[in-house]
Amino acid sequence: MESIKTILIVDDDPHVRIVLDGMLYGQNFNLVHASNGMEALAKATETIPDLILLDVVMPDMDGFEVCQRLRADPILAEVPVLMLTGLDNRDARLQGIKAGADDFIAKPFDSIELQARIQTIVRLNRYRRLLNERARFEWVVEHAEDGYLIINSNMQILYANSQARFYLALLAKPTKEITETFFDLVAKQYLCNPKEAWATWPMEINPQIPRYLVRPETATAHTFWLQVDLIEMANNLTEEYLVRLHNITNTILSRRIVWAFHEQISHKLKTPLNYLTLSLDYLAAEHCKMSDAKRGQFINTARDGVSRLESEITDIFQFMEAVNSSQPGQTECSVTKILAIIEETSTTLEIGSVSILYTPPSYSPVYLDKDDDSNNDVYVVMSERAMQLILTEILENAKKFHPEQSPKLEIKIAVVSWQNHLAKDKSEGLRLCICDDGVNLSPEQLAQIWIPYYQGDKYFTGEVGGMGLGLSMVASLIWSVGGTCQAYNCSQGAGIIIELTVPLSIV
């Protein structure tokens, strides 16, 4: 339904105002009146009309001066002015044009001509406003920090602002048609994660399930993250979508630092801190009863605790630096190291039953031995410290959410041929399948297990501290190097399987 337009009628003659009211009655106009110039300016400021019918000859302030003042007002400057004049001469029209009038109509009025002029001016003014609004919108979008795209159901890009062109490496001029589809451009440098969420895109729009474009780390560049948001646009002819590409790289790295710091405090600082506290507490309570030799012994013990704590804190900072620096060719981790991490972590967490089956390339499956170093030529593009964080999180969850906190773990490690997201041909990667005998998850929980801050009501009981960052950070580390993450229920019995695939590195 077309909106009601406001017309301000300015004339000192009340009979003229009545005549104009009659001519315009019933045409979806809101009619406002003013009898002199000052009142006209006040009413114009109050109503911001769509059109002003302005008489020229008025006492105190004529129509020319009113028009000049309107054009000097930044809010009213674009309001169309149709001058009503009995001065049918060239000089009067020139003066009106100089004052800023848009059109003129002579008295006495021709009803049909007046209505036609008004309808034309109102339509033109609406079109002009739409153009101005569109120009402002395009300026804002072009200078936005986020990338914005308009795509259709065939993934063809109908519009891309400057930032979106930068993110998608579109070097063509904005006026040139984009022939490649959205996914064609994405596939050149990004991974679509989580894979399951992208399978229904853009048909399924669910703001609760974020979708990411991840450009994995290389020897010369860090990981780059874009969150992809989608809005369906109203269009009666075609299905079109507005896509926002939002850079969340710093957010992901910040979350990773928080997670790494929390994990390291839990595992590295508690023991030396308790050791130091107990020594000092006993020394403070019993120092009067102690001999000098005994007192010196406790002081040395406390000093050793401080040294150990300092060493652990230094190690934490080194650990966090390594988490954010997993560049291929610089920080790799071998299968043998992965085995050692699993064994060390299982011992620390007091997980008694852990079996590991390794299938090396072109060989029969073998059970790994911690002293066997024949597999150290197989490396993944993941730092040892980052791999330690990943495995610690997964094994810790297996114990934490097991009904008796005593899981039996079966870990299968194999070199497999798989389709890397970025590569057209298949390549080799290391697949780790970690199966526990805890509880099963619902389809919803499995779908959202990698989402930041997600915590399932049944599996993640809410009684355990933390914000649900762990598995999402596991995913961020794996995705950062071009790997994949999956979680699914065991086919037989209770428990879930966490499956990670990480690209191999040739060293």
C-alpha angles and dihedrals in degrees: 000000000000114000121245113261122219118226121190112209112201117188133129091216111084091200091060091051090052092050092050090048090055094048093050099038116126096015099111094262129139103218120207123182137212127177100199143018100267092048089048092056092047094048091046091053091048099047105024091215127212091228138010121211100202127190115217103209110061132137122258095005120029126209093261092060092044089052092049091051091049091053090049091056110087092211096047099032095100098045108116116243122205109192119217108208141168088191098098097181138110097245093054091051092048090050089050092050091050089050089054105259116161099205143351135223124186128230129273091054126230102220097214093045092048093050092047092050092049094048091048094049093046091051092047091048091051090049091048091051091049090051091049092048091048091049091051091047092050091049091052093046093047090053096042121120090225125072117244127196136175112210134172130224090273091059092248113150112235096174137009126179123219095269093049089051089052093050093048095041093240104169097174120104115269090246093056118095115252107231099181119081124241093256092046090058094042093051091061094071113355141071118220109229138220089027093205092055092052093051091080098036128159096005093063113056110189116157089194091068110061121207124208139199108210124191104200123229120269134187089272105030139047125232115286123206131198123182111213119214123184134202124183111230122220108247126149094202107043140010108254131173135200110221124196120200108201121188107229098163094118091046092053092047091048092051090048091053091050091049094047092048092049092049094048094048089052095050105030110029104043097070099047091039093053089044092053095043094051092049094050093043091053091045092051093048100043106027093108091057095045128096117237090254093052092045090051090050092056091045090053089048091052090047090052089051091053091050091049092048091050090050092051093049090051089050091052092056091048089049094053091048089053092050090061094043112061099138117164113249093026109054116029132159125212128219089247091056090048089054091050091049091051092049094045093046093046090052093048092049091043094236103161103187115059123144122184127198118189124194107193121198113288093353137103119261115277134186108244121241119204090227094051110104097169091106099054092107090073111086136172127212092251129098119247091241093050090049089051090054091049096049094041091054094048096045092044090053090049089059098036095055099036111112091238097024087241109104129179109223129202113191121189119191120186141162105235139178109241142162108260111210094237100038122082091207128053118265137185125269140165114251121202118192114188113189123186131184097227121105137321124246130224119247089254092054092047090050093051101035093106095047116110115258093004114144120177116224097227105031096033096043098195089236091094118081122245138069100260092261097132106084093035088057090047087055092047091054093046094045090047091067096040098264132132136238129204135172126193140155121268111262091227122040132336126328140067135253122226110202120193127180119193125183117250122242123218109223 
